[in-house]
Amino acid sequence: MTLERRRLGRTGFMVTPIGLGGAHLGRTGPGPDDFDDDQAVATVFEALKLGIANIDTAPMYGESRRRVGLALKQLPAEGFRREDIILSTKTGRDSQSNPGYSYDDTMRSVENSLRLLHTDYIDILLVHDPSDLSPVLDPGGTLEALLELKAQGIIRAIGLGARPHDFHRACMETGHFDVSLTFCDYNLIDRSAVEGVLEPAAKHDVGVYNAAAVMLGLLGGEDPRIVAQRLGGFATAQRLERSVRVWEWCREHDVDLLAANLQLCERERRIASTLVGAASPEQVCRDVAALAECVDESTLTELAALAARE
């Protein structure tokens, strides 16, 4: 299939309905699902070959930036151009225990990203998971640095990647944030992003990235009760109950749960792109193929209503 292009708000960037999320690309350590450099690069190129236009990474994702950079170095040899890719990365948090939102922290983070990614510009620079917006918006903070970098052409758009909807709205109100990356809040079991992010984003012409739509695997097609054993506290009672409900309905009606979930996201036109965290080239293929599955609107309506039922 040919992936369409959608306008990412006032950035003017044209992105695809699904993009490649880079969290899995940075995984290390023992285990059958972990990445090495070759697998990560192969995953990036499979996404590009399938027509995916946008790639997202972050300092918090371990080796992800370096591995995406390895792929970017090989673009000409593989017949691709850097200018055809919308690349986003983040600043503000290198790990859960190391936040850094000052002007100097931000400059160092972006400089490091440019080096690791083997690029001289970044299309979208997202402020990552602040617990408080004061160090981001106050003088001498993240935004001051990002505005300077944007004026220099080193970054082309500024965004926020965070969970609290009030943070997104506050950043939109400044007039300086071009993109909102929200996660775990637009999918079959949770559509709270509609009021919290999508409506204000449309008002301000801010582009929206929808991340973690598969809810860390709860909506990927495997029995959610098995997936929940790997997720710890993320799999709350409500999330698990709703996931099991839609999973069982899909099994009974021979519906591909992954396809239904991704198509629900795709059909929401206020979302420019849903980022899928692929762990292999095969998973990228599966995600793209899911968009071509036959899932009618009545099925999506019934599933969404079923999930929302108390």
Short mmCIF file of the C-alpha atoms (twelve columns), coordinates in Angstrom:
data_MODEL
# 
_entry.id   MODEL 
# 
loop_
_atom_site.group_PDB 
_atom_site.id 
_atom_site.type_symbol 
_atom_site.label_atom_id 
_atom_site.label_alt_id 
_atom_site.label_comp_id 
_atom_site.label_asym_id 
_atom_site.label_seq_id 
_atom_site.Cartn_x 
_atom_site.Cartn_y 
_atom_site.Cartn_z 
_atom_site.pdbx_PDB_model_num 
ATOM 1   C CA . MET A 1   0.000   0.000   0.000  1 
ATOM 2   C CA . THR A 2   1.008   3.620   -0.461 1 
ATOM 3   C CA . LEU A 3   0.970   5.615   2.753  1 
ATOM 4   C CA . GLU A 4   -0.681  8.996   2.489  1 
ATOM 5   C CA . ARG A 5   0.969   12.175  3.753  1 
ATOM 6   C CA . ARG A 6   -0.644  14.436  6.315  1 
ATOM 7   C CA . ARG A 7   0.187   17.996  7.278  1 
ATOM 8   C CA . LEU A 8   1.749   18.220  10.751 1 
ATOM 9   C CA . GLY A 9   0.051   21.397  11.864 1 
ATOM 10  C CA . ARG A 10  1.727   24.687  11.109 1 
ATOM 11  C CA . THR A 11  5.136   23.023  10.708 1 
ATOM 12  C CA . GLY A 12  4.147   22.312  7.119  1 
ATOM 13  C CA . PHE A 13  5.891   18.936  7.381  1 
ATOM 14  C CA . MET A 14  4.114   16.114  5.588  1 
ATOM 15  C CA . VAL A 15  4.166   12.948  7.674  1 
ATOM 16  C CA . THR A 16  2.666   9.486   7.289  1 
ATOM 17  C CA . PRO A 17  -0.287  8.157   9.352  1 
ATOM 18  C CA . ILE A 18  2.130   5.883   11.171 1 
ATOM 19  C CA . GLY A 19  5.695   6.769   12.063 1 
ATOM 20  C CA . LEU A 20  8.549   4.807   13.588 1 
ATOM 21  C CA . GLY A 21  8.944   5.267   17.332 1 
ATOM 22  C CA . GLY A 22  12.510  4.639   18.433 1 
ATOM 23  C CA . ALA A 23  12.186  3.365   22.000 1 
ATOM 24  C CA . HIS A 24  12.838  -0.273  21.095 1 
ATOM 25  C CA . LEU A 25  15.777  0.631   18.884 1 
ATOM 26  C CA . GLY A 26  17.827  1.454   21.961 1 
ATOM 27  C CA . ARG A 27  17.313  -1.763  23.855 1 
ATOM 28  C CA . THR A 28  20.373  -3.613  25.136 1 
ATOM 29  C CA . GLY A 29  21.112  -6.563  27.345 1 
ATOM 30  C CA . PRO A 30  20.195  -10.251 27.264 1 
ATOM 31  C CA . GLY A 31  16.892  -11.427 25.882 1 
ATOM 32  C CA . PRO A 32  15.311  -12.546 22.607 1 
ATOM 33  C CA . ASP A 33  13.640  -9.200  21.948 1 
ATOM 34  C CA . ASP A 34  16.697  -7.002  22.391 1 
ATOM 35  C CA . PHE A 35  18.364  -5.107  19.593 1 
ATOM 36  C CA . ASP A 36  21.835  -5.008  18.210 1 
ATOM 37  C CA . ASP A 37  23.040  -2.356  15.770 1 
ATOM 38  C CA . ASP A 38  22.307  -4.384  12.649 1 
ATOM 39  C CA . GLN A 39  18.747  -5.193  13.652 1 
ATOM 40  C CA . ALA A 40  18.049  -1.595  14.581 1 
ATOM 41  C CA . VAL A 41  19.363  -0.288  11.256 1 
ATOM 42  C CA . ALA A 42  17.393  -2.949  9.378  1 
ATOM 43  C CA . THR A 43  14.239  -1.874  11.215 1 
ATOM 44  C CA . VAL A 44  14.751  1.759   10.235 1 
ATOM 45  C CA . PHE A 45  15.295  0.873   6.589  1 
ATOM 46  C CA . GLU A 46  12.278  -1.441  6.498  1 
ATOM 47  C CA . ALA A 47  10.175  1.471   7.703  1 
ATOM 48  C CA . LEU A 48  11.581  3.757   5.018  1 
ATOM 49  C CA . LYS A 49  11.083  1.149   2.293  1 
ATOM 50  C CA . LEU A 50  7.442   0.806   3.333  1 
ATOM 51  C CA . GLY A 51  6.989   4.551   2.912  1 
ATOM 52  C CA . ILE A 52  7.098   5.720   6.541  1 
ATOM 53  C CA . ALA A 53  8.302   9.314   6.544  1 
ATOM 54  C CA . ASN A 54  8.848   10.188  10.203 1 
ATOM 55  C CA . ILE A 55  11.166  8.743   12.850 1 
ATOM 56  C CA . ASP A 56  11.194  9.654   16.540 1 
ATOM 57  C CA . THR A 57  13.907  8.988   19.107 1 
ATOM 58  C CA . ALA A 58  15.122  10.350  22.462 1 
ATOM 59  C CA . PRO A 59  18.069  10.383  24.872 1 
ATOM 60  C CA . MET A 60  15.997  8.279   27.274 1 
ATOM 61  C CA . TYR A 61  15.833  5.466   24.714 1 
ATOM 62  C CA . GLY A 62  19.303  4.112   25.421 1 
ATOM 63  C CA . GLU A 63  21.210  3.454   22.201 1 
ATOM 64  C CA . SER A 64  18.349  4.623   19.994 1 
ATOM 65  C CA . ARG A 65  19.830  7.926   18.787 1 
ATOM 66  C CA . ARG A 66  23.177  6.333   17.932 1 
ATOM 67  C CA . ARG A 67  21.497  3.502   16.044 1 
ATOM 68  C CA . VAL A 68  19.184  5.820   14.124 1 
ATOM 69  C CA . GLY A 69  22.334  7.794   13.311 1 
ATOM 70  C CA . LEU A 70  23.966  4.667   11.886 1 
ATOM 71  C CA . ALA A 71  21.000  4.317   9.549  1 
ATOM 72  C CA . LEU A 72  21.111  7.992   8.567  1 
ATOM 73  C CA . LYS A 73  24.779  7.628   7.616  1 
ATOM 74  C CA . GLN A 74  23.790  4.894   5.171  1 
ATOM 75  C CA . LEU A 75  20.885  6.753   3.546  1 
ATOM 76  C CA . PRO A 76  22.609  7.585   0.220  1 
ATOM 77  C CA . ALA A 77  23.858  4.025   -0.205 1 
ATOM 78  C CA . GLU A 78  20.305  2.746   0.304  1 
ATOM 79  C CA . GLY A 79  18.753  5.258   -2.088 1 
ATOM 80  C CA . PHE A 80  17.211  7.623   0.483  1 
ATOM 81  C CA . ARG A 81  17.713  11.315  1.240  1 
ATOM 82  C CA . ARG A 82  17.868  12.967  4.643  1 
ATOM 83  C CA . GLU A 83  15.568  15.754  3.463  1 
ATOM 84  C CA . ASP A 84  12.775  13.246  2.828  1 
ATOM 85  C CA . ILE A 85  12.708  12.158  6.498  1 
ATOM 86  C CA . ILE A 86  11.019  14.049  9.322  1 
ATOM 87  C CA . LEU A 87  13.307  13.374  12.273 1 
ATOM 88  C CA . SER A 88  12.352  14.159  15.853 1 
ATOM 89  C CA . THR A 89  14.296  13.755  19.050 1 
ATOM 90  C CA . LYS A 90  13.951  15.088  22.555 1 
ATOM 91  C CA . THR A 91  15.644  17.024  25.325 1 
ATOM 92  C CA . GLY A 92  15.137  17.427  29.036 1 
ATOM 93  C CA . ARG A 93  15.600  13.923  30.347 1 
ATOM 94  C CA . ASP A 94  18.473  11.545  29.665 1 
ATOM 95  C CA . SER A 95  17.093  9.033   32.170 1 
ATOM 96  C CA . GLN A 96  14.341  8.869   34.777 1 
ATOM 97  C CA . SER A 97  16.784  10.186  37.389 1 
ATOM 98  C CA . ASN A 98  18.545  12.846  35.316 1 
ATOM 99  C CA . PRO A 99  16.286  15.718  34.262 1 
ATOM 100 C CA . GLY A 100 17.913  18.721  32.640 1 
ATOM 101 C CA . TYR A 101 15.786  21.651  31.474 1 
ATOM 102 C CA . SER A 102 18.163  24.605  31.745 1 
ATOM 103 C CA . TYR A 103 19.420  26.577  28.753 1 
ATOM 104 C CA . ASP A 104 22.857  24.955  29.051 1 
ATOM 105 C CA . ASP A 105 21.416  21.450  29.531 1 
ATOM 106 C CA . THR A 106 19.340  21.907  26.403 1 
ATOM 107 C CA . MET A 107 22.225  23.147  24.289 1 
ATOM 108 C CA . ARG A 108 24.378  20.203  25.376 1 
ATOM 109 C CA . SER A 109 21.579  17.727  24.690 1 
ATOM 110 C CA . VAL A 110 20.906  19.028  21.185 1 
ATOM 111 C CA . GLU A 111 24.608  19.121  20.365 1 
ATOM 112 C CA . ASN A 112 24.901  15.504  21.468 1 
ATOM 113 C CA . SER A 113 21.871  14.514  19.405 1 
ATOM 114 C CA . LEU A 114 23.296  16.127  16.275 1 
ATOM 115 C CA . ARG A 115 26.532  14.194  16.767 1 
ATOM 116 C CA . LEU A 116 24.889  10.835  17.448 1 
ATOM 117 C CA . LEU A 117 22.362  11.211  14.640 1 
ATOM 118 C CA . HIS A 118 24.969  12.282  12.058 1 
ATOM 119 C CA . THR A 119 22.864  15.209  10.933 1 
ATOM 120 C CA . ASP A 120 23.298  18.986  10.960 1 
ATOM 121 C CA . TYR A 121 19.651  19.751  11.696 1 
ATOM 122 C CA . ILE A 122 16.706  18.228  13.548 1 
ATOM 123 C CA . ASP A 123 13.211  18.666  12.206 1 
ATOM 124 C CA . ILE A 124 11.365  18.517  15.544 1 
ATOM 125 C CA . LEU A 125 12.893  18.957  18.996 1 
ATOM 126 C CA . LEU A 126 10.500  17.859  21.739 1 
ATOM 127 C CA . VAL A 127 10.731  18.744  25.427 1 
ATOM 128 C CA . HIS A 128 10.537  15.353  27.116 1 
ATOM 129 C CA . ASP A 129 8.428   14.546  30.189 1 
ATOM 130 C CA . PRO A 130 8.912   17.597  32.419 1 
ATOM 131 C CA . SER A 131 7.302   17.271  35.845 1 
ATOM 132 C CA . ASP A 132 6.941   21.058  36.002 1 
ATOM 133 C CA . LEU A 133 6.773   23.588  33.170 1 
ATOM 134 C CA . SER A 134 8.576   26.345  35.065 1 
ATOM 135 C CA . PRO A 135 12.133  25.276  34.098 1 
ATOM 136 C CA . VAL A 136 10.921  24.814  30.520 1 
ATOM 137 C CA . LEU A 137 9.201   28.174  30.050 1 
ATOM 138 C CA . ASP A 138 11.043  30.466  32.465 1 
ATOM 139 C CA . PRO A 139 13.975  32.653  31.319 1 
ATOM 140 C CA . GLY A 140 17.156  30.605  31.110 1 
ATOM 141 C CA . GLY A 141 15.199  27.432  30.484 1 
ATOM 142 C CA . THR A 142 14.546  24.943  27.695 1 
ATOM 143 C CA . LEU A 143 12.327  27.123  25.532 1 
ATOM 144 C CA . GLU A 144 14.830  29.993  25.433 1 
ATOM 145 C CA . ALA A 145 17.488  27.620  24.060 1 
ATOM 146 C CA . LEU A 146 15.123  26.008  21.565 1 
ATOM 147 C CA . LEU A 147 13.961  29.361  20.189 1 
ATOM 148 C CA . GLU A 148 17.589  30.336  19.645 1 
ATOM 149 C CA . LEU A 149 18.334  27.038  17.887 1 
ATOM 150 C CA . LYS A 150 15.229  27.426  15.756 1 
ATOM 151 C CA . ALA A 151 16.264  30.932  14.713 1 
ATOM 152 C CA . GLN A 152 19.623  29.456  13.630 1 
ATOM 153 C CA . GLY A 153 17.944  26.702  11.571 1 
ATOM 154 C CA . ILE A 154 19.465  23.939  13.699 1 
ATOM 155 C CA . ILE A 155 15.989  22.805  14.676 1 
ATOM 156 C CA . ARG A 156 12.908  23.464  12.586 1 
ATOM 157 C CA . ALA A 157 10.048  22.969  15.022 1 
ATOM 158 C CA . ILE A 158 9.535   22.885  18.783 1 
ATOM 159 C CA . GLY A 159 7.283   20.435  20.566 1 
ATOM 160 C CA . LEU A 160 6.292   18.829  23.837 1 
ATOM 161 C CA . GLY A 161 6.322   15.102  24.526 1 
ATOM 162 C CA . ALA A 162 4.467   14.576  27.797 1 
ATOM 163 C CA . ARG A 163 1.445   12.971  29.417 1 
ATOM 164 C CA . PRO A 164 -0.356  15.816  31.284 1 
ATOM 165 C CA . HIS A 165 -2.892  17.443  28.998 1 
ATOM 166 C CA . ASP A 166 -2.714  20.731  30.867 1 
ATOM 167 C CA . PHE A 167 1.010   20.897  30.018 1 
ATOM 168 C CA . HIS A 168 0.177   20.574  26.331 1 
ATOM 169 C CA . ARG A 169 -2.440  23.289  26.513 1 
ATOM 170 C CA . ALA A 170 -0.130  25.633  28.410 1 
ATOM 171 C CA . CYS A 171 2.634   25.158  25.848 1 
ATOM 172 C CA . MET A 172 0.218   25.727  22.974 1 
ATOM 173 C CA . GLU A 173 -0.883  28.986  24.573 1 
ATOM 174 C CA . THR A 174 2.684   30.354  24.404 1 
ATOM 175 C CA . GLY A 175 2.511   30.334  20.611 1 
ATOM 176 C CA . HIS A 176 5.990   28.786  20.408 1 
ATOM 177 C CA . PHE A 177 5.167   25.068  20.387 1 
ATOM 178 C CA . ASP A 178 4.477   23.552  16.973 1 
ATOM 179 C CA . VAL A 179 3.961   19.875  17.876 1 
ATOM 180 C CA . SER A 180 2.348   17.924  20.714 1 
ATOM 181 C CA . LEU A 181 3.361   14.302  21.262 1 
ATOM 182 C CA . THR A 182 0.836   12.651  23.534 1 
ATOM 183 C CA . PHE A 183 0.793   9.008   24.551 1 
ATOM 184 C CA . CYS A 184 -1.427  6.271   25.984 1 
ATOM 185 C CA . ASP A 185 -4.503  8.450   25.521 1 
ATOM 186 C CA . TYR A 186 -5.871  7.829   22.037 1 
ATOM 187 C CA . ASN A 187 -6.675  4.187   21.309 1 
ATOM 188 C CA . LEU A 188 -9.541  1.724   21.683 1 
ATOM 189 C CA . ILE A 189 -9.530  1.835   25.505 1 
ATOM 190 C CA . ASP A 190 -8.683  5.489   26.152 1 
ATOM 191 C CA . ARG A 191 -9.597  8.517   24.039 1 
ATOM 192 C CA . SER A 192 -9.089  11.221  26.636 1 
ATOM 193 C CA . ALA A 193 -6.728  13.025  24.243 1 
ATOM 194 C CA . VAL A 194 -9.699  14.245  22.195 1 
ATOM 195 C CA . GLU A 195 -10.671 16.961  24.640 1 
ATOM 196 C CA . GLY A 196 -7.303  17.252  26.352 1 
ATOM 197 C CA . VAL A 197 -5.027  17.614  23.303 1 
ATOM 198 C CA . LEU A 198 -6.689  17.220  19.909 1 
ATOM 199 C CA . GLU A 199 -9.270  19.974  20.260 1 
ATOM 200 C CA . PRO A 200 -6.871  22.664  21.510 1 
ATOM 201 C CA . ALA A 201 -4.225  21.543  19.017 1 
ATOM 202 C CA . ALA A 202 -6.655  22.038  16.141 1 
ATOM 203 C CA . LYS A 203 -7.465  25.508  17.498 1 
ATOM 204 C CA . HIS A 204 -3.773  26.486  17.582 1 
ATOM 205 C CA . ASP A 205 -2.799  24.598  14.404 1 
ATOM 206 C CA . VAL A 206 -0.385  22.442  16.400 1 
ATOM 207 C CA . GLY A 207 0.531   19.088  14.860 1 
ATOM 208 C CA . VAL A 208 -0.196  15.963  16.930 1 
ATOM 209 C CA . TYR A 209 1.843   12.796  17.292 1 
ATOM 210 C CA . ASN A 210 0.013   9.903   18.969 1 
ATOM 211 C CA . ALA A 211 2.388   7.515   20.748 1 
ATOM 212 C CA . ALA A 212 2.056   4.215   22.631 1 
ATOM 213 C CA . ALA A 213 -1.296  3.567   20.948 1 
ATOM 214 C CA . VAL A 214 -0.848  -0.181  21.415 1 
ATOM 215 C CA . MET A 215 -0.639  0.480   25.168 1 
ATOM 216 C CA . LEU A 216 2.686   -1.328  25.569 1 
ATOM 217 C CA . GLY A 217 1.200   -4.432  23.970 1 
ATOM 218 C CA . LEU A 218 -2.222  -4.612  25.645 1 
ATOM 219 C CA . LEU A 219 -3.839  -3.875  22.256 1 
ATOM 220 C CA . GLY A 220 -1.314  -5.687  20.070 1 
ATOM 221 C CA . GLY A 221 -3.282  -8.921  19.634 1 
ATOM 222 C CA . GLU A 222 -1.785  -11.114 22.370 1 
ATOM 223 C CA . ASP A 223 -3.958  -12.048 25.366 1 
ATOM 224 C CA . PRO A 224 -3.768  -8.859  27.482 1 
ATOM 225 C CA . ARG A 225 -3.653  -10.908 30.683 1 
ATOM 226 C CA . ILE A 226 -0.363  -12.401 29.557 1 
ATOM 227 C CA . VAL A 227 0.989   -9.029  28.433 1 
ATOM 228 C CA . ALA A 228 -0.010  -7.474  31.762 1 
ATOM 229 C CA . GLN A 229 2.336   -9.800  33.614 1 
ATOM 230 C CA . ARG A 230 5.235   -8.023  31.897 1 
ATOM 231 C CA . LEU A 231 3.959   -4.484  32.455 1 
ATOM 232 C CA . GLY A 232 3.723   -4.116  36.201 1 
ATOM 233 C CA . GLY A 233 1.808   -1.082  37.407 1 
ATOM 234 C CA . PHE A 234 1.048   0.222   33.913 1 
ATOM 235 C CA . ALA A 235 -1.579  -2.494  33.476 1 
ATOM 236 C CA . THR A 236 -4.088  -0.994  35.878 1 
ATOM 237 C CA . ALA A 237 -7.296  -2.855  36.637 1 
ATOM 238 C CA . GLN A 238 -9.295  -0.569  34.337 1 
ATOM 239 C CA . ARG A 239 -6.846  -0.803  31.447 1 
ATOM 240 C CA . LEU A 240 -6.660  -4.575  31.738 1 
ATOM 241 C CA . GLU A 241 -10.415 -5.035  32.013 1 
ATOM 242 C CA . ARG A 242 -11.056 -2.893  28.949 1 
ATOM 243 C CA . SER A 243 -8.272  -4.561  26.964 1 
ATOM 244 C CA . VAL A 244 -9.554  -8.048  27.745 1 
ATOM 245 C CA . ARG A 245 -13.057 -6.982  26.757 1 
ATOM 246 C CA . VAL A 246 -12.046 -5.800  23.282 1 
ATOM 247 C CA . TRP A 247 -9.577  -8.674  22.815 1 
ATOM 248 C CA . GLU A 248 -12.272 -11.266 23.512 1 
ATOM 249 C CA . TRP A 249 -14.755 -9.499  21.220 1 
ATOM 250 C CA . CYS A 250 -12.193 -9.457  18.410 1 
ATOM 251 C CA . ARG A 251 -11.495 -13.174 18.851 1 
ATOM 252 C CA . GLU A 252 -15.219 -13.962 18.753 1 
ATOM 253 C CA . HIS A 253 -15.764 -11.853 15.614 1 
ATOM 254 C CA . ASP A 254 -12.528 -12.730 13.788 1 
ATOM 255 C CA . VAL A 255 -11.265 -9.142  13.864 1 
ATOM 256 C CA . ASP A 256 -7.558  -8.251  14.004 1 
ATOM 257 C CA . LEU A 257 -7.238  -6.208  17.202 1 
ATOM 258 C CA . LEU A 258 -4.012  -4.491  16.113 1 
ATOM 259 C CA . ALA A 259 -5.625  -3.482  12.808 1 
ATOM 260 C CA . ALA A 260 -8.744  -2.179  14.525 1 
ATOM 261 C CA . ASN A 261 -6.739  -0.155  17.009 1 
ATOM 262 C CA . LEU A 262 -4.343  1.389   14.477 1 
ATOM 263 C CA . GLN A 263 -7.182  2.154   12.074 1 
ATOM 264 C CA . LEU A 264 -9.124  3.891   14.844 1 
ATOM 265 C CA . CYS A 265 -6.071  6.137   15.254 1 
ATOM 266 C CA . GLU A 266 -5.594  6.583   11.519 1 
ATOM 267 C CA . ARG A 267 -9.183  7.691   10.975 1 
ATOM 268 C CA . GLU A 268 -8.869  10.511  13.514 1 
ATOM 269 C CA . ARG A 269 -7.758  13.272  11.151 1 
ATOM 270 C CA . ARG A 270 -6.612  15.564  13.967 1 
ATOM 271 C CA . ILE A 271 -3.808  13.066  14.586 1 
ATOM 272 C CA . ALA A 272 -1.102  13.564  11.992 1 
ATOM 273 C CA . SER A 273 0.806   10.384  12.845 1 
ATOM 274 C CA . THR A 274 0.654   7.469   15.267 1 
ATOM 275 C CA . LEU A 275 4.140   6.348   16.285 1 
ATOM 276 C CA . VAL A 276 4.633   2.580   16.403 1 
ATOM 277 C CA . GLY A 277 7.493   1.189   18.463 1 
ATOM 278 C CA . ALA A 278 8.661   -1.638  16.240 1 
ATOM 279 C CA . ALA A 279 11.081  -4.223  17.586 1 
ATOM 280 C CA . SER A 280 12.016  -5.748  14.216 1 
ATOM 281 C CA . PRO A 281 11.564  -5.272  10.466 1 
ATOM 282 C CA . GLU A 282 8.773   -7.857  10.637 1 
ATOM 283 C CA . GLN A 283 6.885   -5.781  13.178 1 
ATOM 284 C CA . VAL A 284 7.104   -2.705  10.966 1 
ATOM 285 C CA . CYS A 285 5.622   -4.765  8.124  1 
ATOM 286 C CA . ARG A 286 2.840   -5.977  10.376 1 
ATOM 287 C CA . ASP A 287 1.982   -2.442  11.508 1 
ATOM 288 C CA . VAL A 288 1.803   -1.118  7.959  1 
ATOM 289 C CA . ALA A 289 -0.192  -4.146  6.777  1 
ATOM 290 C CA . ALA A 290 -2.652  -3.550  9.628  1 
ATOM 291 C CA . LEU A 291 -3.703  -0.294  7.972  1 
ATOM 292 C CA . ALA A 292 -4.787  -2.241  4.893  1 
ATOM 293 C CA . GLU A 293 -6.926  -4.790  6.770  1 
ATOM 294 C CA . CYS A 294 -10.666 -4.588  6.165  1 
ATOM 295 C CA . VAL A 295 -12.124 -3.073  9.333  1 
ATOM 296 C CA . ASP A 296 -15.407 -1.249  8.827  1 
ATOM 297 C CA . GLU A 297 -16.526 1.816   10.728 1 
ATOM 298 C CA . SER A 298 -19.291 -0.022  12.565 1 
ATOM 299 C CA . THR A 299 -16.722 -2.421  14.031 1 
ATOM 300 C CA . LEU A 300 -14.629 0.447   15.365 1 
ATOM 301 C CA . THR A 301 -17.710 2.135   16.807 1 
ATOM 302 C CA . GLU A 302 -18.811 -1.050  18.562 1 
ATOM 303 C CA . LEU A 303 -15.337 -1.733  19.946 1 
ATOM 304 C CA . ALA A 304 -14.929 1.801   21.262 1 
ATOM 305 C CA . ALA A 305 -18.353 1.653   22.910 1 
ATOM 306 C CA . LEU A 306 -17.567 -1.749  24.401 1 
ATOM 307 C CA . ALA A 307 -14.291 -0.496  25.878 1 
ATOM 308 C CA . ALA A 308 -15.936 2.599   27.357 1 
ATOM 309 C CA . ARG A 309 -18.703 0.663   29.046 1 
ATOM 310 C CA . GLU A 310 -18.499 0.785   32.844 1 
# 
